[in-house]
Amino acid sequence: MNEDILSFVWRFQYFNTANLRTDSNQRLSVMRTGYKNVNAGPDFSEAGIIIDDVNWHGSIEIHVRSSDWFLHTHEKDQAYEGVILHVVWENDKPVIRRDGTLIPTLTLKGLVKQSVLERYAALQDVKEGIPCKEMFHEVMGIHKFDMLDKVLLERLERKGKEVMQLLENNQNDWEKTAYQWLGKHFGFKLNDHAFLRLMEITPWKVIQKHRGNSAQIEALLFGMAGLIPDDSDEIYVRQLKKEFQFLSKKYNLTGQRMHAHEWKYAKLRPAGFPTVRLAQLAKLLSKEGSMFLKLTSPGSIADLQEIFHGMQSEYWTEHYIFCKKSKNKVPAMGKDASALLVINAVVPLLVAFSKHRQQPELLDKAIYWLSQVPAENNRITREWETLEMRVKTAADSQALIEWYNNYCTFHLCLNCTVGAALVRSS
């Protein structure tokens, strides 16, 4: 037994309400269960009940045991003085207000249908994967699609907040924020942290001054990343090193460089090595025009993805790492990688801008872009496919990933429209 199921039972009144009485044998009628509180304070606010013909309006507090009131030190919190009913599974200790009056208590043990508890327990007992996978087919499609819409918006909201935090750190400079946010996602998860750190120590203003010169931007990025070899005789490496020494001294960047060990290569295909990604990023940053407008103004998804398809510099078409020529030509960024940049970098940037400018049409545009990008293919999306959930576009896959990571993984079945429907149906 836990407070989650008790809150669910109270909220939807899934217990025997006929001839309801408090533990002090007072007649009890529930007129309004109240609003679930997601912040500090009692569990439900603005509830309405009738006790022995007296109307009460206030808060409802939920506990497994009434003594949990004191375990959570509610007796010291003025916010709990407005509690009009204490709903518990077991009443093992009376709770008194500061004025000496007893808070009415309703004990649910013995009132809740056993089938509700058994169905909830069955969901909680699944150790891995999607808890309701054996019962998923029992739920109507409308509940599933409602949940898809809900989690997609939650994911966009959460990622948008990350951009907004970065924007705040950058004193509302959208160009600098776009630079750092996009640069971070050139790390493709494994190197996200390293790429973001590189963007932070390589000033955006310096990059701007060298637009149109990809060789200088490459020197800045590879130099600040700590990846330029010290002992190579290759012409490209010598030129890169010389250029970086000049630029780092000019802009007083000496001493801020990263170390080569900060970059990860394990489990990456050569085309995804950070060296190749840095060369591709340098090519993108060398293009003239506003970086922020490049990412947020395209009218079509094809135009947007085309931004990332430019070929890296000549050296990096023949090398995956420094000083070791590859047997085959190194490809430009592929469709899958550019799609991930749209999903993880561009769309959240547009969502944040939509919120910042209070322009909901930009949020619609972000969702539309997701609907035009093919779905991601990973362990999570494949598991949903076994349950016959559609995974056709990035909007689908992003929603299903959020659903799995933030609901299924934590067994928050009662906060899920599908899980709640299953428990109710019992």
BAMIDO-896181 format. One record per residue (C-alpha): x, y, z. Coordinates in steps of 0.25 Angstrom, whole numbers, plus 5000, padded with zeros to 4 digits. Each point is the difference from the previous one (the first is absolute). Example, Ala and Ser with C-alpha at 12.3 -4.5 7.8 and 13.67 -1.06 7.14 Angstrom:
% BAMIDO-896181
<px = 5049&py = 4982&pz = 5031>
<px = 5006&py = 5014&pz = 4998>
END
This chain:
% BAMIDO-896181
<px = 5000&py = 5000&pz = 5000>
<px = 5005&py = 5014&pz = 4997>
<px = 4995&py = 5014&pz = 4999>
<px = 4999&py = 5000&pz = 4985>
<px = 4989&py = 4989&pz = 4999>
<px = 4993&py = 5007&pz = 5012>
<px = 5000&py = 5013&pz = 4993>
<px = 4995&py = 4994&pz = 4987>
<px = 4989&py = 4993&pz = 5008>
<px = 4996&py = 5013&pz = 5007>
<px = 5000&py = 5008&pz = 4987>
<px = 4991&py = 4991&pz = 4993>
<px = 4992&py = 4995&pz = 5012>
<px = 5003&py = 4985&pz = 4997>
<px = 4995&py = 4995&pz = 5013>
<px = 4987&py = 4997&pz = 5007>
<px = 4994&py = 5014&pz = 5002>
<px = 4986&py = 4995&pz = 5005>
<px = 4997&py = 5004&pz = 5015>
<px = 5014&py = 5006&pz = 5001>
<px = 5005&py = 5003&pz = 5014>
<px = 5012&py = 5006&pz = 5006>
<px = 5008&py = 4992&pz = 5010>
<px = 4993&py = 5008&pz = 5011>
<px = 4986&py = 4995&pz = 4994>
<px = 4996&py = 5013&pz = 4994>
<px = 4992&py = 5000&pz = 4987>
<px = 5009&py = 5003&pz = 4988>
<px = 4996&py = 5005&pz = 4986>
<px = 5011&py = 5004&pz = 4990>
<px = 4995&py = 5011&pz = 4991>
<px = 5013&py = 5003&pz = 4993>
<px = 5013&py = 4992&pz = 5002>
<px = 5009&py = 5013&pz = 4997>
<px = 5011&py = 5003&pz = 4990>
<px = 5013&py = 4991&pz = 5001>
<px = 5011&py = 5009&pz = 5005>
<px = 5013&py = 4999&pz = 4993>
<px = 5007&py = 5009&pz = 5009>
<px = 5003&py = 5001&pz = 5015>
<px = 4989&py = 4999&pz = 5009>
<px = 4988&py = 4990&pz = 5002>
<px = 4997&py = 4990&pz = 4989>
<px = 4986&py = 5006&pz = 4995>
<px = 4996&py = 5014&pz = 5001>
<px = 4986&py = 5007&pz = 4999>
<px = 4992&py = 4987&pz = 5004>
<px = 4986&py = 5000&pz = 5006>
<px = 4994&py = 4990&pz = 5009>
<px = 4988&py = 4999&pz = 5010>
<px = 5002&py = 4995&pz = 5014>
<px = 4987&py = 4998&pz = 5008>
<px = 4993&py = 5011&pz = 4991>
<px = 5011&py = 5010&pz = 5002>
<px = 5007&py = 5005&pz = 4987>
<px = 5015&py = 5000&pz = 5000>
<px = 5009&py = 5006&pz = 4989>
<px = 5015&py = 4998&pz = 5001>
<px = 5012&py = 4990&pz = 4997>
<px = 5001&py = 4985&pz = 5001>
<px = 5012&py = 4993&pz = 5004>
<px = 5003&py = 4985&pz = 4996>
<px = 5009&py = 4991&pz = 5008>
<px = 5002&py = 4985&pz = 5001>
<px = 5000&py = 5001&pz = 5015>
<px = 4994&py = 5012&pz = 5008>
<px = 5013&py = 5000&pz = 5008>
<px = 5007&py = 5004&pz = 4987>
<px = 4995&py = 5014&pz = 5003>
<px = 5010&py = 5001&pz = 5011>
<px = 5011&py = 4993&pz = 4992>
<px = 4999&py = 5011&pz = 4990>
<px = 4999&py = 5011&pz = 5011>
<px = 4987&py = 5006&pz = 4994>
<px = 4997&py = 5004&pz = 5015>
<px = 5010&py = 5011&pz = 4998>
<px = 4995&py = 5005&pz = 4987>
<px = 4989&py = 5011&pz = 5000>
<px = 4996&py = 4995&pz = 4986>
<px = 4994&py = 4987&pz = 5006>
<px = 4991&py = 5008&pz = 5009>
<px = 4990&py = 5001&pz = 4989>
<px = 4998&py = 4984&pz = 4999>
<px = 4986&py = 4996&pz = 5001>
<px = 5001&py = 4985&pz = 4998>
<px = 5012&py = 4991&pz = 5003>
<px = 4999&py = 4988&pz = 4990>
<px = 5008&py = 4988&pz = 5004>
<px = 5001&py = 4985&pz = 4998>
<px = 5002&py = 4997&pz = 5015>
<px = 4997&py = 5010&pz = 5012>
<px = 5010&py = 4997&pz = 5010>
<px = 5001&py = 5014&pz = 5007>
<px = 4990&py = 5012&pz = 5001>
<px = 5005&py = 5013&pz = 4994>
<px = 4996&py = 5013&pz = 5008>
<px = 5000&py = 5014&pz = 4994>
<px = 5008&py = 5011&pz = 5007>
<px = 4986&py = 5005&pz = 5006>
<px = 4998&py = 4986&pz = 5007>
<px = 4989&py = 4995&pz = 4990>
<px = 5001&py = 4986&pz = 4994>
<px = 5002&py = 4999&pz = 4985>
<px = 4990&py = 4991&pz = 4994>
<px = 5005&py = 4987&pz = 4995>
<px = 4995&py = 4991&pz = 4989>
<px = 5007&py = 4986&pz = 5000>
<px = 4999&py = 4993&pz = 4986>
<px = 5004&py = 4986&pz = 5004>
<px = 4988&py = 4991&pz = 4998>
<px = 4993&py = 5010&pz = 4991>
<px = 5009&py = 4999&pz = 4987>
<px = 4997&py = 4989&pz = 4990>
<px = 5010&py = 4989&pz = 5001>
<px = 5000&py = 4999&pz = 4985>
<px = 5005&py = 5015&pz = 4999>
<px = 5012&py = 4996&pz = 5009>
<px = 5003&py = 4987&pz = 4993>
<px = 5001&py = 5007&pz = 4986>
<px = 5009&py = 5011&pz = 5006>
<px = 5009&py = 4990&pz = 5007>
<px = 5001&py = 4992&pz = 4987>
<px = 5005&py = 5013&pz = 4993>
<px = 5010&py = 5003&pz = 5011>
<px = 5005&py = 4985&pz = 5000>
<px = 5006&py = 5001&pz = 4986>
<px = 5014&py = 5002&pz = 5002>
<px = 5005&py = 5004&pz = 4986>
<px = 4994&py = 5007&pz = 4987>
<px = 4986&py = 5005&pz = 4999>
<px = 4992&py = 4996&pz = 5012>
<px = 4987&py = 4998&pz = 4993>
<px = 5006&py = 4992&pz = 4988>
<px = 4991&py = 4988&pz = 5003>
<px = 4987&py = 5008&pz = 5002>
<px = 5003&py = 5011&pz = 4989>
<px = 4991&py = 4994&pz = 4990>
<px = 4988&py = 5002&pz = 5010>
<px = 5001&py = 5015&pz = 4999>
<px = 4992&py = 5008&pz = 4990>
<px = 5008&py = 5008&pz = 4990>
<px = 4995&py = 5013&pz = 5004>
<px = 5007&py = 4999&pz = 5013>
<px = 5013&py = 4996&pz = 4993>
<px = 5000&py = 5012&pz = 4991>
<px = 4996&py = 5009&pz = 5011>
<px = 5013&py = 4996&pz = 5007>
<px = 5008&py = 5001&pz = 4987>
<px = 4996&py = 5015&pz = 4999>
<px = 5002&py = 5002&pz = 5015>
<px = 5014&py = 4995&pz = 5001>
<px = 5004&py = 5006&pz = 4987>
<px = 4997&py = 5014&pz = 5005>
<px = 5006&py = 4997&pz = 5013>
<px = 5013&py = 4996&pz = 4993>
<px = 5000&py = 5013&pz = 4992>
<px = 4997&py = 5008&pz = 5012>
<px = 5012&py = 4993&pz = 5008>
<px = 5010&py = 5002&pz = 4989>
<px = 4995&py = 5014&pz = 4997>
<px = 5003&py = 5003&pz = 5015>
<px = 5014&py = 4996&pz = 4998>
<px = 5002&py = 5009&pz = 4988>
<px = 4994&py = 5011&pz = 5009>
<px = 5010&py = 4998&pz = 5011>
<px = 5011&py = 5001&pz = 4990>
<px = 4994&py = 5013&pz = 4995>
<px = 4999&py = 5005&pz = 5014>
<px = 5015&py = 4997&pz = 5002>
<px = 5003&py = 5007&pz = 4987>
<px = 4993&py = 5013&pz = 5004>
<px = 4989&py = 4997&pz = 4989>
<px = 5009&py = 4999&pz = 4989>
<px = 4993&py = 4991&pz = 4990>
<px = 5012&py = 4999&pz = 4990>
<px = 5010&py = 4996&pz = 5011>
<px = 4989&py = 4990&pz = 5006>
<px = 4998&py = 4994&pz = 4986>
<px = 5015&py = 4998&pz = 4998>
<px = 5002&py = 4993&pz = 5014>
<px = 4987&py = 4992&pz = 4999>
<px = 5002&py = 4995&pz = 4986>
<px = 5015&py = 4998&pz = 5003>
<px = 4996&py = 4991&pz = 5012>
<px = 4992&py = 4991&pz = 4991>
<px = 5011&py = 4998&pz = 4990>
<px = 5005&py = 4990&pz = 5011>
<px = 4988&py = 4991&pz = 4997>
<px = 4998&py = 4997&pz = 5015>
<px = 5014&py = 4993&pz = 5003>
<px = 5008&py = 5013&pz = 4998>
<px = 4989&py = 5010&pz = 5003>
<px = 5007&py = 5005&pz = 5013>
<px = 5013&py = 5001&pz = 4993>
<px = 4994&py = 5008&pz = 4988>
<px = 4992&py = 5009&pz = 5009>
<px = 5013&py = 5003&pz = 5008>
<px = 5007&py = 5003&pz = 4987>
<px = 4989&py = 5010&pz = 4996>
<px = 5001&py = 5007&pz = 5014>
<px = 5015&py = 5002&pz = 4999>
<px = 5001&py = 5003&pz = 4985>
<px = 4993&py = 5014&pz = 5001>
<px = 4989&py = 5002&pz = 4990>
<px = 5005&py = 5014&pz = 4997>
<px = 5013&py = 4994&pz = 4995>
<px = 4993&py = 4990&pz = 4991>
<px = 4992&py = 5012&pz = 4994>
<px = 5012&py = 5008&pz = 4997>
<px = 5006&py = 4988&pz = 4991>
<px = 4987&py = 4997&pz = 4992>
<px = 5003&py = 4996&pz = 4986>
<px = 5014&py = 4994&pz = 5004>
<px = 4997&py = 4985&pz = 5004>
<px = 5015&py = 4998&pz = 5001>
<px = 5001&py = 5010&pz = 5012>
<px = 4988&py = 4994&pz = 5006>
<px = 5005&py = 4986&pz = 4999>
<px = 5013&py = 5005&pz = 5007>
<px = 4992&py = 5006&pz = 5011>
<px = 4991&py = 4988&pz = 5003>
<px = 5011&py = 4990&pz = 4999>
<px = 5010&py = 5008&pz = 5008>
<px = 4990&py = 5003&pz = 5011>
<px = 4996&py = 4986&pz = 5000>
<px = 5014&py = 4996&pz = 5003>
<px = 5000&py = 4990&pz = 4988>
<px = 5011&py = 5006&pz = 4991>
<px = 5012&py = 4991&pz = 5000>
<px = 5014&py = 5006&pz = 5005>
<px = 5009&py = 4991&pz = 4992>
<px = 4994&py = 4998&pz = 4986>
<px = 5007&py = 5004&pz = 4987>
<px = 4987&py = 5001&pz = 4992>
<px = 4999&py = 5013&pz = 4993>
<px = 4985&py = 5001&pz = 5004>
<px = 5004&py = 4998&pz = 5015>
<px = 5011&py = 5010&pz = 5000>
<px = 4991&py = 5010&pz = 4994>
<px = 4989&py = 4998&pz = 5010>
<px = 5010&py = 5000&pz = 5011>
<px = 5006&py = 5013&pz = 4995>
<px = 4987&py = 5007&pz = 4998>
<px = 4995&py = 4996&pz = 5014>
<px = 5012&py = 5005&pz = 5007>
<px = 4998&py = 5014&pz = 4993>
<px = 4985&py = 5000&pz = 5003>
<px = 5001&py = 4995&pz = 5014>
<px = 5010&py = 5011&pz = 5003>
<px = 4992&py = 5011&pz = 4993>
<px = 4988&py = 4997&pz = 5008>
<px = 5006&py = 4996&pz = 5013>
<px = 4995&py = 4985&pz = 5000>
<px = 5013&py = 4994&pz = 5004>
<px = 4998&py = 4991&pz = 5013>
<px = 4985&py = 4997&pz = 4997>
<px = 5002&py = 4989&pz = 4991>
<px = 4994&py = 4986&pz = 5002>
<px = 5008&py = 4987&pz = 5001>
<px = 4999&py = 4989&pz = 4990>
<px = 4996&py = 4990&pz = 5010>
<px = 4986&py = 5007&pz = 5002>
<px = 4996&py = 4996&pz = 4986>
<px = 4993&py = 4986&pz = 4999>
<px = 5002&py = 4990&pz = 4988>
<px = 4996&py = 4987&pz = 5005>
<px = 4987&py = 4994&pz = 4994>
<px = 5000&py = 5010&pz = 4989>
<px = 5001&py = 4997&pz = 4986>
<px = 5011&py = 5008&pz = 4993>
<px = 4991&py = 5009&pz = 4993>
<px = 4995&py = 5005&pz = 5014>
<px = 5014&py = 5002&pz = 5006>
<px = 5000&py = 5014&pz = 5007>
<px = 5011&py = 5004&pz = 4990>
<px = 4991&py = 4998&pz = 4988>
<px = 4989&py = 5007&pz = 5007>
<px = 5009&py = 5012&pz = 5004>
<px = 5004&py = 5001&pz = 4985>
<px = 4985&py = 5000&pz = 4996>
<px = 4996&py = 5010&pz = 5011>
<px = 5012&py = 5009&pz = 4995>
<px = 4994&py = 5000&pz = 4986>
<px = 4987&py = 5004&pz = 5005>
<px = 5005&py = 5011&pz = 5009>
<px = 5008&py = 5006&pz = 4989>
<px = 4987&py = 5003&pz = 4991>
<px = 4996&py = 5015&pz = 5000>
<px = 4987&py = 5004&pz = 5006>
<px = 4993&py = 4999&pz = 5014>
<px = 5001&py = 4986&pz = 5006>
<px = 4987&py = 5002&pz = 5007>
<px = 4992&py = 5004&pz = 4988>
<px = 5006&py = 4988&pz = 4992>
<px = 4995&py = 4990&pz = 5010>
<px = 4986&py = 5006&pz = 5003>
<px = 4995&py = 5007&pz = 4987>
<px = 5001&py = 4989&pz = 4989>
<px = 4986&py = 4998&pz = 4994>
<px = 5002&py = 4985&pz = 4997>
<px = 5006&py = 4988&pz = 5007>
<px = 5008&py = 4998&pz = 4988>
<px = 5006&py = 5014&pz = 5000>
<px = 5003&py = 4998&pz = 5015>
<px = 5008&py = 4987&pz = 4998>
<px = 5007&py = 5005&pz = 4989>
<px = 5008&py = 5009&pz = 5009>
<px = 5007&py = 4988&pz = 5006>
<px = 5003&py = 4993&pz = 4987>
<px = 5012&py = 5008&pz = 4996>
<px = 5013&py = 4992&pz = 4998>
<px = 5011&py = 5003&pz = 5011>
<px = 5014&py = 5005&pz = 4995>
<px = 5009&py = 4992&pz = 4991>
<px = 5009&py = 4994&pz = 5011>
<px = 4988&py = 4994&pz = 5007>
<px = 4995&py = 4993&pz = 4988>
<px = 5012&py = 4991&pz = 5001>
<px = 5002&py = 4999&pz = 5015>
<px = 4992&py = 4996&pz = 5012>
<px = 5011&py = 5003&pz = 5009>
<px = 5012&py = 5009&pz = 4999>
<px = 5012&py = 4994&pz = 4992>
<px = 4994&py = 4987&pz = 4996>
<px = 4994&py = 5000&pz = 4986>
<px = 4987&py = 4992&pz = 4998>
<px = 4999&py = 4989&pz = 4990>
<px = 4986&py = 5006&pz = 4995>
<px = 4995&py = 5014&pz = 4998>
<px = 4994&py = 5006&pz = 5013>
<px = 4986&py = 5003&pz = 4997>
<px = 4993&py = 5013&pz = 5003>
<px = 4989&py = 5000&pz = 5011>
<px = 4989&py = 4990&pz = 4997>
<px = 4985&py = 5001&pz = 5000>
<px = 4999&py = 4993&pz = 5013>
<px = 5010&py = 5009&pz = 5007>
<px = 4994&py = 5013&pz = 4995>
<px = 4986&py = 4995&pz = 5004>
<px = 5005&py = 4998&pz = 5014>
<px = 5005&py = 5015&pz = 5000>
<px = 4986&py = 5004&pz = 4996>
<px = 4994&py = 4992&pz = 5011>
<px = 5009&py = 5003&pz = 5011>
<px = 5006&py = 5014&pz = 4997>
<px = 4991&py = 5008&pz = 4990>
<px = 4986&py = 4996&pz = 5005>
<px = 5003&py = 5003&pz = 5015>
<px = 5006&py = 5013&pz = 4995>
<px = 4988&py = 5004&pz = 4993>
<px = 4991&py = 4996&pz = 5012>
<px = 5008&py = 5009&pz = 5009>
<px = 4999&py = 5011&pz = 4990>
<px = 4985&py = 4998&pz = 4999>
<px = 4998&py = 5001&pz = 5015>
<px = 5010&py = 5012&pz = 5001>
<px = 4992&py = 5007&pz = 4990>
<px = 4986&py = 4995&pz = 5004>
<px = 4998&py = 4995&pz = 4985>
<px = 4993&py = 4987&pz = 5001>
<px = 5000&py = 4999&pz = 4985>
<px = 5015&py = 4997&pz = 5001>
<px = 4997&py = 4988&pz = 5009>
<px = 4991&py = 4995&pz = 4990>
<px = 5011&py = 5001&pz = 4990>
<px = 5010&py = 4993&pz = 5009>
<px = 4990&py = 4988&pz = 5001>
<px = 4998&py = 5000&pz = 4985>
<px = 5014&py = 4999&pz = 4998>
<px = 5001&py = 4988&pz = 5009>
<px = 4988&py = 4994&pz = 4992>
<px = 5009&py = 5001&pz = 4987>
<px = 5012&py = 4993&pz = 5006>
<px = 5001&py = 4985&pz = 5000>
<px = 4998&py = 4993&pz = 5013>
<px = 5013&py = 4996&pz = 5008>
<px = 5003&py = 4986&pz = 5001>
<px = 5005&py = 4995&pz = 5013>
<px = 4997&py = 4990&pz = 5012>
<px = 4988&py = 5008&pz = 5005>
<px = 4993&py = 5003&pz = 4987>
<px = 5002&py = 4985&pz = 4996>
<px = 4993&py = 4996&pz = 5013>
<px = 4988&py = 5009&pz = 4998>
<px = 4999&py = 4994&pz = 4986>
<px = 4998&py = 4986&pz = 5006>
<px = 4987&py = 5006&pz = 5006>
<px = 4996&py = 5005&pz = 4987>
<px = 5002&py = 5014&pz = 5003>
<px = 5003&py = 5009&pz = 4987>
<px = 5014&py = 5005&pz = 4999>
<px = 5000&py = 5007&pz = 4987>
<px = 5006&py = 5014&pz = 5002>
<px = 5009&py = 5007&pz = 5010>
<px = 4987&py = 5005&pz = 5007>
<px = 4996&py = 4986&pz = 5003>
<px = 5014&py = 4995&pz = 5005>
<px = 5003&py = 5012&pz = 5008>
<px = 4986&py = 4999&pz = 5007>
<px = 5003&py = 4985&pz = 5002>
<px = 5014&py = 5002&pz = 5006>
<px = 4994&py = 5010&pz = 5010>
<px = 4989&py = 4991&pz = 5004>
<px = 5010&py = 4989&pz = 5002>
<px = 5010&py = 5008&pz = 5007>
<px = 4992&py = 5008&pz = 5009>
<px = 4988&py = 4991&pz = 5003>
<px = 5003&py = 4986&pz = 4997>
<px = 5014&py = 5000&pz = 5006>
<px = 4994&py = 5006&pz = 5013>
<px = 4987&py = 4992&pz = 5000>
<px = 4992&py = 5013&pz = 5001>
<px = 4988&py = 4992&pz = 4994>
<px = 4990&py = 5008&pz = 5007>
<px = 5005&py = 5012&pz = 4993>
<px = 4999&py = 4994&pz = 4987>
<px = 4986&py = 4999&pz = 4993>
<px = 5003&py = 4986&pz = 4996>
<px = 5004&py = 4995&pz = 5013>
<px = 4989&py = 5008&pz = 5007>
<px = 4989&py = 4994&pz = 4990>
<px = 5005&py = 4986&pz = 5003>
<px = 4999&py = 5002&pz = 5015>
<px = 4986&py = 5007&pz = 4999>
<px = 4995&py = 4988&pz = 4991>
<px = 5002&py = 4990&pz = 5011>
END
